[in-house]
Amino acid sequence: MPAFAQALLPGPQGDEVGKNHERILRIPSADPAVLMEATEFRPDGNGPFPLVVINHGSPAGAGERLIMRRQRYASSSAWFVSHGFAVVVPLRRGYGATGGPWKEDYGSCNGPDYFNTGLAAADDIEAAIAYMRQQPYVDGKRVIVLGQSAGGWGAMALSSRNPEGVLAFINFAGGRGGYQGGRPNSNCTPTRLFDAAEKYGKTARTPALWIYTENDGFFAPALSRNIHKAFVGAGGVAEYRLLPPFAEEGHNLFGATDGGVIWQPLVVSFLGGIRDLEFK
């Protein structure tokens, strides 16, 4: 763990930059000894604003994970800010400047523990929500949790806890164990994904939107459909949307600057139906 990370206190780590009031925060993680580096964006004014918590994926290699940069999702974050939301993008434990132990390792490819690795990500997401709900400019009763890839899987896991204040979940291409050996559609024991999704679904009751693409090299349509089938079959609440191929790799839809025109109408429709959110 970088020594400098532990010398800092929670809160802003510098001045705001740009029209969306971007700034770096340090946020408590699920481990009191580790502060997560995070990016925050806000609209003009004092709020309180509803909050979107955006959660990143996981690089394939340990080296990439250790040097992972602070995540921003700048174009997607700006879109949510334009709709009146504050946005925070935490960098979970074991990634980049956050440091600390990496708790999201699912183990061997033959016997992966996708269930607990999802909950480990959920622990840090939940810690970020708890911190942000205490901020005076955040409406702690109107929170959306969004995740991409491993972050989407963490959001799915967190939905099983129905956390206070969270009105909706959005999962972009969520899963674990994909693209083994750098090969598309090569997954570690996919049945373990179905088993974990079923366990999450047994208690998940908060509305969710799941978005996947036909050319996702990590989680092909048949695989993502079966994850969804297991989740809702156990009682989980999730709308599944499979989109046409996007660019060369559909897995990257959410983070692409030209992807918003495709997914934003789906999110507008979904969030517009969430009671108490008042999404416009």
Secondary structure, DSSP 4 states (H G I P E B T S, - for coil): --HHHHHSPSEE-S--BTTTTBEEEEEE-SSTT-EEEEEEE--SSS-PEEEEEEE----SSHHHHHTPPPP--HHHHHHHHHTT-EEEEE--TTSGGG-S--------SSS--HHHHHHHHHHHHHHHHHHHHTSTTEEEEEEEEEEETHHHHHHHHHHTT--TTEEEEEEES--SS-SGGG-TT--S-HHHHHHHHHHHHTT--S-EEEEEETT-SSS-HHHHHHHHHHHHHTT---EEEEEPP-SS-GGGTTTSTTTHHHHHHHHHHHHHTSTTT---
